[in-house]
Amino acid sequence: MDPFEVLGVDPDADESAVARAYRDRVKETHPDQGGSRDAFMRLQRAYTAIRNGEALIQEENPDDDSVTASSAAAASTPGEPPGPPPGTARMEYLDYEVLADHGWEVDDEDLFEAAAAADLGPESYGRLLVEREETLLEAAERAGFAWPFACRGGACANCAVLLREGEVEMAQSHVLPNGMVEEGIRLSCLCRPRSDTLQVVYNVKHLPGLDELRLPSQRF
């Protein structure tokens, strides 16, 4: 299928127009917005195809999880990988929702070591590359993951993550109190990497103090 048709843009659309269309379509297809995983994954494939200069996107079996698995295959490989390619950072991520199942605490010193040794799927734990000028949320979506979000503009805490290690630059947010920022809470829709490696616990929107800063997903 034509990736430009999926995004709803002309084949001669410039990069900024494609990016705008992608952001608009994400709000329609993302599971948090009432969309479906299949529609979301199709959009990811279309956006990637356009960025890679491909004329068509390959259709996948709706019941096949290979897209997510292949997107995160390198990220989920145990052991310490080499340094990231120039212009990127390597983000090690962990889903907050799996902590209770394993008896882990978010401030455990060996949290990521324990996660690496556990039998977790690629949506729960792994590593992925983040381009220097894309947000953590955009990188996760590019890899085929549906990380939580609502507004994509820093007006809520739905996309909040806990930065355990590394440095990011976060655009101004009017929702996070300074105390939370000092504790490592960031908004994945506003953060761009500024160190070669990151450790991030995502999906922390239900942590104390963040719940009341959330917005209903369907609002945007």
Phi and psi in degrees as GROMACS dihedral restraints (atoms count N, CA, C in turn):
[ dihedral_restraints ]
;  ai    aj    ak    al  type     phi  dphi    fc
    3     4     5     6     1   -69.2    20    10
    4     5     6     7     1   119.4    20    10
    6     7     8     9     1   -64.5    20    10
    7     8     9    10     1   -30.7    20    10
    9    10    11    12     1   -66.3    20    10
   10    11    12    13     1   -34.1    20    10
   12    13    14    15     1   -66.5    20    10
   13    14    15    16     1   -39.1    20    10
   15    16    17    18     1   -62.7    20    10
   16    17    18    19     1   -41.8    20    10
   18    19    20    21     1   -81.0    20    10
   19    20    21    22     1   -16.6    20    10
   21    22    23    24     1    75.7    20    10
   22    23    24    25     1    37.1    20    10
   24    25    26    27     1  -127.8    20    10
   25    26    27    28     1   160.6    20    10
   27    28    29    30     1   -74.2    20    10
   28    29    30    31     1   150.6    20    10
   30    31    32    33     1   -59.2    20    10
   31    32    33    34     1   -23.9    20    10
   33    34    35    36     1   -96.1    20    10
   34    35    36    37     1    13.7    20    10
   36    37    38    39     1   -62.5    20    10
   37    38    39    40     1   141.2    20    10
   39    40    41    42     1   -80.6    20    10
   40    41    42    43     1   175.7    20    10
   42    43    44    45     1   -60.6    20    10
   43    44    45    46     1   -39.6    20    10
   45    46    47    48     1   -68.1    20    10
   46    47    48    49     1   -37.5    20    10
   48    49    50    51     1   -67.0    20    10
   49    50    51    52     1   -39.8    20    10
   51    52    53    54     1   -63.5    20    10
   52    53    54    55     1   -43.5    20    10
   54    55    56    57     1   -63.3    20    10
   55    56    57    58     1   -41.5    20    10
   57    58    59    60     1   -63.6    20    10
   58    59    60    61     1   -43.7    20    10
   60    61    62    63     1   -63.0    20    10
   61    62    63    64     1   -39.9    20    10
   63    64    65    66     1   -61.6    20    10
   64    65    66    67     1   -46.3    20    10
   66    67    68    69     1   -62.1    20    10
   67    68    69    70     1   -39.7    20    10
   69    70    71    72     1   -66.5    20    10
   70    71    72    73     1   -42.5    20    10
   72    73    74    75     1   -70.5    20    10
   73    74    75    76     1   -32.1    20    10
   75    76    77    78     1   -58.7    20    10
   76    77    78    79     1   -39.9    20    10
   78    79    80    81     1   -64.8    20    10
   79    80    81    82     1   -22.8    20    10
   81    82    83    84     1   -90.3    20    10
   82    83    84    85     1   -34.3    20    10
   84    85    86    87     1   -99.1    20    10
   85    86    87    88     1   -20.6    20    10
   87    88    89    90     1   -61.4    20    10
   88    89    90    91     1   137.4    20    10
   90    91    92    93     1   -54.7    20    10
   91    92    93    94     1   -30.8    20    10
   93    94    95    96     1   -67.0    20    10
   94    95    96    97     1   -19.5    20    10
   96    97    98    99     1  -104.7    20    10
   97    98    99   100     1    14.2    20    10
   99   100   101   102     1    91.5    20    10
  100   101   102   103     1     3.1    20    10
  102   103   104   105     1   -83.1    20    10
  103   104   105   106     1  -169.0    20    10
  105   106   107   108     1  -119.5    20    10
  106   107   108   109     1   157.0    20    10
  108   109   110   111     1   -62.3    20    10
  109   110   111   112     1   -39.0    20    10
  111   112   113   114     1   -62.2    20    10
  112   113   114   115     1   -44.8    20    10
  114   115   116   117     1   -65.2    20    10
  115   116   117   118     1   -39.2    20    10
  117   118   119   120     1   -64.0    20    10
  118   119   120   121     1   -45.5    20    10
  120   121   122   123     1   -65.5    20    10
  121   122   123   124     1   -37.2    20    10
  123   124   125   126     1   -63.1    20    10
  124   125   126   127     1   -40.8    20    10
  126   127   128   129     1   -63.1    20    10
  127   128   129   130     1   -41.9    20    10
  129   130   131   132     1   -60.9    20    10
  130   131   132   133     1   -42.9    20    10
  132   133   134   135     1   -64.5    20    10
  133   134   135   136     1   -39.3    20    10
  135   136   137   138     1   -65.5    20    10
  136   137   138   139     1   -45.6    20    10
  138   139   140   141     1   -63.0    20    10
  139   140   141   142     1   -42.9    20    10
  141   142   143   144     1   -64.0    20    10
  142   143   144   145     1   -40.9    20    10
  144   145   146   147     1   -61.8    20    10
  145   146   147   148     1   -42.2    20    10
  147   148   149   150     1   -65.8    20    10
  148   149   150   151     1   -43.4    20    10
  150   151   152   153     1   -64.1    20    10
  151   152   153   154     1   -31.0    20    10
  153   154   155   156     1   -90.3    20    10
  154   155   156   157     1     0.2    20    10
  156   157   158   159     1    74.7    20    10
  157   158   159   160     1    25.0    20    10
  159   160   161   162     1   -90.6    20    10
  160   161   162   163     1   142.6    20    10
  162   163   164   165     1   -82.9    20    10
  163   164   165   166     1   -25.0    20    10
  165   166   167   168     1  -134.8    20    10
  166   167   168   169     1   158.1    20    10
  168   169   170   171     1  -112.3    20    10
  169   170   171   172     1   144.5    20    10
  171   172   173   174     1   -84.1    20    10
  172   173   174   175     1   128.2    20    10
  174   175   176   177     1   -75.9    20    10
  175   176   177   178     1   142.2    20    10
  177   178   179   180     1  -112.0    20    10
  178   179   180   181     1   154.7    20    10
  180   181   182   183     1   -64.7    20    10
  181   182   183   184     1   123.7    20    10
  183   184   185   186     1   -56.5    20    10
  184   185   186   187     1   -23.7    20    10
  186   187   188   189     1   -95.2    20    10
  187   188   189   190     1     4.2    20    10
  189   190   191   192     1   -98.1    20    10
  190   191   192   193     1   125.5    20    10
  192   193   194   195     1   -92.0    20    10
  193   194   195   196     1    12.2    20    10
  195   196   197   198     1   -65.8    20    10
  196   197   198   199     1   -26.5    20    10
  198   199   200   201     1   -63.8    20    10
  199   200   201   202     1   -51.4    20    10
  201   202   203   204     1   -62.9    20    10
  202   203   204   205     1   -43.2    20    10
  204   205   206   207     1   -62.7    20    10
  205   206   207   208     1   -44.8    20    10
  207   208   209   210     1   -70.6    20    10
  208   209   210   211     1   -35.1    20    10
  210   211   212   213     1   -62.7    20    10
  211   212   213   214     1   -33.3    20    10
  213   214   215   216     1  -106.6    20    10
  214   215   216   217     1     9.3    20    10
  216   217   218   219     1   -58.3    20    10
  217   218   219   220     1   -51.0    20    10
  219   220   221   222     1   -65.9    20    10
  220   221   222   223     1   -36.9    20    10
  222   223   224   225     1   -65.1    20    10
  223   224   225   226     1   -31.6    20    10
  225   226   227   228     1   -93.6    20    10
  226   227   228   229     1     1.5    20    10
  228   229   230   231     1   -70.1    20    10
  229   230   231   232     1   126.2    20    10
  231   232   233   234     1   -62.4    20    10
  232   233   234   235     1   160.9    20    10
  234   235   236   237     1    94.3    20    10
  235   236   237   238     1   166.5    20    10
  237   238   239   240     1   -83.5    20    10
  238   239   240   241     1   119.7    20    10
  240   241   242   243     1   -80.6    20    10
  241   242   243   244     1   166.8    20    10
  243   244   245   246     1   -67.9    20    10
  244   245   246   247     1   173.4    20    10
  246   247   248   249     1   -60.5    20    10
  247   248   249   250     1   155.2    20    10
  249   250   251   252     1   -70.3    20    10
  250   251   252   253     1   156.2    20    10
  252   253   254   255     1   -61.6    20    10
  253   254   255   256     1   157.6    20    10
  255   256   257   258     1   -55.8    20    10
  256   257   258   259     1   140.5    20    10
  258   259   260   261     1    82.8    20    10
  259   260   261   262     1     7.2    20    10
  261   262   263   264     1  -134.5    20    10
  262   263   264   265     1   167.1    20    10
  264   265   266   267     1  -128.1    20    10
  265   266   267   268     1   152.5    20    10
  267   268   269   270     1  -102.0    20    10
  268   269   270   271     1   119.8    20    10
  270   271   272   273     1  -105.1    20    10
  271   272   273   274     1   121.1    20    10
  273   274   275   276     1   -93.1    20    10
  274   275   276   277     1   125.6    20    10
  276   277   278   279     1  -125.2    20    10
  277   278   279   280     1   155.2    20    10
  279   280   281   282     1  -146.8    20    10
  280   281   282   283     1   134.5    20    10
  282   283   284   285     1   -80.4    20    10
  283   284   285   286     1   122.6    20    10
  285   286   287   288     1   -56.9    20    10
  286   287   288   289     1   -30.3    20    10
  288   289   290   291     1   -66.5    20    10
  289   290   291   292     1   -19.1    20    10
  291   292   293   294     1   -88.1    20    10
  292   293   294   295     1    -9.0    20    10
  294   295   296   297     1   -61.4    20    10
  295   296   297   298     1   -46.9    20    10
  297   298   299   300     1   -62.7    20    10
  298   299   300   301     1   -35.1    20    10
  300   301   302   303     1   -62.8    20    10
  301   302   303   304     1   -26.6    20    10
  303   304   305   306     1  -108.7    20    10
  304   305   306   307     1     2.8    20    10
  306   307   308   309     1    72.3    20    10
  307   308   309   310     1    25.7    20    10
  309   310   311   312     1   -93.4    20    10
  310   311   312   313     1   154.4    20    10
  312   313   314   315     1  -114.2    20    10
  313   314   315   316     1   148.3    20    10
  315   316   317   318     1   -64.7    20    10
  316   317   318   319     1   -22.0    20    10
  318   319   320   321     1  -101.9    20    10
  319   320   321   322     1    12.6    20    10
  321   322   323   324     1   -59.4    20    10
  322   323   324   325     1   132.9    20    10
  324   325   326   327     1   -63.3    20    10
  325   326   327   328     1   -36.4    20    10
  327   328   329   330     1  -101.4    20    10
  328   329   330   331     1    27.2    20    10
  330   331   332   333     1   -56.4    20    10
  331   332   333   334     1   -48.9    20    10
  333   334   335   336     1   -74.0    20    10
  334   335   336   337     1   -29.8    20    10
  336   337   338   339     1   -64.8    20    10
  337   338   339   340     1   -42.1    20    10
  339   340   341   342     1   -65.0    20    10
  340   341   342   343     1   -40.2    20    10
  342   343   344   345     1   -65.0    20    10
  343   344   345   346     1   -39.6    20    10
  345   346   347   348     1   -65.0    20    10
  346   347   348   349     1   -30.9    20    10
  348   349   350   351     1   -85.9    20    10
  349   350   351   352     1   -14.2    20    10
  351   352   353   354     1   -84.8    20    10
  352   353   354   355     1   162.3    20    10
  354   355   356   357     1   -91.0    20    10
  355   356   357   358     1    75.1    20    10
  357   358   359   360     1  -104.7    20    10
  358   359   360   361     1   144.1    20    10
  360   361   362   363     1   -72.8    20    10
  361   362   363   364     1   164.5    20    10
  363   364   365   366     1   -63.8    20    10
  364   365   366   367     1   -21.7    20    10
  366   367   368   369     1   -77.0    20    10
  367   368   369   370     1   -21.9    20    10
  369   370   371   372     1   -92.3    20    10
  370   371   372   373     1   -35.9    20    10
  372   373   374   375     1  -152.4    20    10
  373   374   375   376     1   143.9    20    10
  375   376   377   378     1   168.2    20    10
  376   377   378   379     1  -164.6    20    10
  378   379   380   381     1  -133.1    20    10
  379   380   381   382     1   144.6    20    10
  381   382   383   384     1  -147.1    20    10
  382   383   384   385     1   159.0    20    10
  384   385   386   387     1   -89.7    20    10
  385   386   387   388     1   138.0    20    10
  387   388   389   390     1  -119.1    20    10
  388   389   390   391     1   124.4    20    10
  390   391   392   393     1   -69.7    20    10
  391   392   393   394     1   147.7    20    10
  393   394   395   396     1   -59.4    20    10
  394   395   396   397     1   -30.8    20    10
  396   397   398   399     1  -107.0    20    10
  397   398   399   400     1    17.0    20    10
  399   400   401   402     1  -112.4    20    10
  400   401   402   403     1   156.7    20    10
  402   403   404   405     1   -81.6    20    10
  403   404   405   406     1   163.6    20    10
  405   406   407   408     1   -60.6    20    10
  406   407   408   409     1   -38.6    20    10
  408   409   410   411     1   -63.6    20    10
  409   410   411   412     1   -44.0    20    10
  411   412   413   414     1   -62.8    20    10
  412   413   414   415     1   -39.7    20    10
  414   415   416   417     1   -64.6    20    10
  415   416   417   418     1   -42.7    20    10
  417   418   419   420     1   -62.8    20    10
  418   419   420   421     1   -41.7    20    10
  420   421   422   423     1   -67.6    20    10
  421   422   423   424     1   -38.7    20    10
  423   424   425   426     1   -61.5    20    10
  424   425   426   427     1   -31.5    20    10
  426   427   428   429     1   -81.5    20    10
  427   428   429   430     1    -3.0    20    10
  429   430   431   432     1    98.1    20    10
  430   431   432   433     1    13.6    20    10
  432   433   434   435     1  -101.8    20    10
  433   434   435   436     1   145.4    20    10
  435   436   437   438     1  -103.0    20    10
  436   437   438   439     1    72.4    20    10
  438   439   440   441     1   -68.5    20    10
  439   440   441   442     1   148.3    20    10
  441   442   443   444     1   -61.9    20    10
  442   443   444   445     1   146.5    20    10
  444   445   446   447     1  -166.7    20    10
  445   446   447   448     1   165.8    20    10
  447   448   449   450     1  -133.7    20    10
  448   449   450   451     1   -61.1    20    10
  450   451   452   453     1   -97.2    20    10
  451   452   453   454     1   -25.6    20    10
  453   454   455   456     1    61.8    20    10
  454   455   456   457     1    16.4    20    10
  456   457   458   459     1  -132.9    20    10
  457   458   459   460     1    14.2    20    10
  459   460   461   462     1    79.7    20    10
  460   461   462   463     1    16.9    20    10
  462   463   464   465     1   -98.9    20    10
  463   464   465   466     1     5.3    20    10
  465   466   467   468     1  -153.3    20    10
  466   467   468   469     1   176.7    20    10
  468   469   470   471     1  -111.5    20    10
  469   470   471   472     1    16.3    20    10
  471   472   473   474     1   -60.3    20    10
  472   473   474   475     1   -33.0    20    10
  474   475   476   477     1   -98.2    20    10
  475   476   477   478     1    15.9    20    10
  477   478   479   480     1   -60.3    20    10
  478   479   480   481     1   143.4    20    10
  480   481   482   483     1  -131.7    20    10
  481   482   483   484     1   161.3    20    10
  483   484   485   486     1  -107.9    20    10
  484   485   486   487     1   117.2    20    10
  486   487   488   489     1   -82.7    20    10
  487   488   489   490     1   108.6    20    10
  489   490   491   492     1   -87.2    20    10
  490   491   492   493     1   -31.2    20    10
  492   493   494   495     1  -155.4    20    10
  493   494   495   496     1   145.4    20    10
  495   496   497   498     1   103.0    20    10
  496   497   498   499     1  -178.7    20    10
  498   499   500   501     1  -127.9    20    10
  499   500   501   502     1   139.5    20    10
  501   502   503   504     1  -133.2    20    10
  502   503   504   505     1   158.4    20    10
  504   505   506   507     1  -107.5    20    10
  505   506   507   508     1   123.6    20    10
  507   508   509   510     1  -114.4    20    10
  508   509   510   511     1   125.8    20    10
  510   511   512   513     1   -60.8    20    10
  511   512   513   514     1   158.9    20    10
  513   514   515   516     1   -58.8    20    10
  514   515   516   517     1   130.9    20    10
  516   517   518   519     1  -119.4    20    10
  517   518   519   520     1   136.8    20    10
  519   520   521   522     1   -98.9    20    10
  520   521   522   523     1     8.1    20    10
  522   523   524   525     1  -110.4    20    10
  523   524   525   526     1   -31.2    20    10
  525   526   527   528     1   -86.6    20    10
  526   527   528   529     1   123.3    20    10
  528   529   530   531     1   -64.4    20    10
  529   530   531   532     1   152.7    20    10
  531   532   533   534     1   -58.3    20    10
  532   533   534   535     1   -34.8    20    10
  534   535   536   537     1   -61.0    20    10
  535   536   537   538     1   -38.9    20    10
  537   538   539   540     1   -69.2    20    10
  538   539   540   541     1   -39.3    20    10
  540   541   542   543     1   -61.9    20    10
  541   542   543   544     1   -41.5    20    10
  543   544   545   546     1   -64.0    20    10
  544   545   546   547     1   -27.2    20    10
  546   547   548   549     1   -84.6    20    10
  547   548   549   550     1    -1.0    20    10
  549   550   551   552     1   103.0    20    10
  550   551   552   553     1     1.7    20    10
  552   553   554   555     1   -75.5    20    10
  553   554   555   556     1   132.4    20    10
  555   556   557   558     1  -136.1    20    10
  556   557   558   559     1   164.7    20    10
  558   559   560   561     1  -103.8    20    10
  559   560   561   562     1   118.7    20    10
  561   562   563   564     1   -65.9    20    10
  562   563   564   565     1   -21.3    20    10
  564   565   566   567     1   -76.9    20    10
  565   566   567   568     1   -12.3    20    10
  567   568   569   570     1  -115.1    20    10
  568   569   570   571     1   -10.6    20    10
  570   571   572   573     1   -93.7    20    10
  571   572   573   574     1   136.1    20    10
  573   574   575   576     1  -124.5    20    10
  574   575   576   577     1   142.1    20    10
  576   577   578   579     1   -69.6    20    10
  577   578   579   580     1   142.3    20    10
  579   580   581   582     1  -131.0    20    10
  580   581   582   583     1    12.3    20    10
  582   583   584   585     1  -135.6    20    10
  583   584   585   586     1   164.4    20    10
  585   586   587   588     1   -69.7    20    10
  586   587   588   589     1   -29.5    20    10
  588   589   590   591     1  -132.0    20    10
  589   590   591   592     1   149.5    20    10
  591   592   593   594     1  -137.6    20    10
  592   593   594   595     1   149.4    20    10
  594   595   596   597     1  -123.5    20    10
  595   596   597   598     1   122.9    20    10
  597   598   599   600     1  -134.4    20    10
  598   599   600   601     1   130.4    20    10
  600   601   602   603     1   -98.3    20    10
  601   602   603   604     1   116.3    20    10
  603   604   605   606     1  -102.0    20    10
  604   605   606   607     1   171.7    20    10
  606   607   608   609     1    67.1    20    10
  607   608   609   610     1    38.2    20    10
  609   610   611   612     1   -96.4    20    10
  610   611   612   613     1    19.5    20    10
  612   613   614   615     1   -61.5    20    10
  613   614   615   616     1   -16.8    20    10
  615   616   617   618     1   -97.5    20    10
  616   617   618   619     1     7.1    20    10
  618   619   620   621     1   -63.3    20    10
  619   620   621   622     1   151.3    20    10
  621   622   623   624     1   -52.6    20    10
  622   623   624   625     1   132.0    20    10
  624   625   626   627     1    93.7    20    10
  625   626   627   628     1   -21.8    20    10
  627   628   629   630     1   -94.0    20    10
  628   629   630   631     1   -28.8    20    10
  630   631   632   633     1   -55.8    20    10
  631   632   633   634     1   -41.3    20    10
  633   634   635   636     1   -76.5    20    10
  634   635   636   637     1    -7.1    20    10
  636   637   638   639     1   -98.2    20    10
  637   638   639   640     1     5.5    20    10
  639   640   641   642     1   -84.5    20    10
  640   641   642   643     1   158.6    20    10
  642   643   644   645     1  -119.2    20    10
  643   644   645   646     1   151.0    20    10
  645   646   647   648     1   -58.9    20    10
  646   647   648   649     1   133.5    20    10
  648   649   650   651     1   -58.5    20    10
  649   650   651   652     1   -33.5    20    10
  651   652   653   654     1   -77.3    20    10
  652   653   654   655     1    -4.4    20    10
  654   655   656   657     1   -66.3    20    10
  655   656   657   658     1   -29.3    20    10
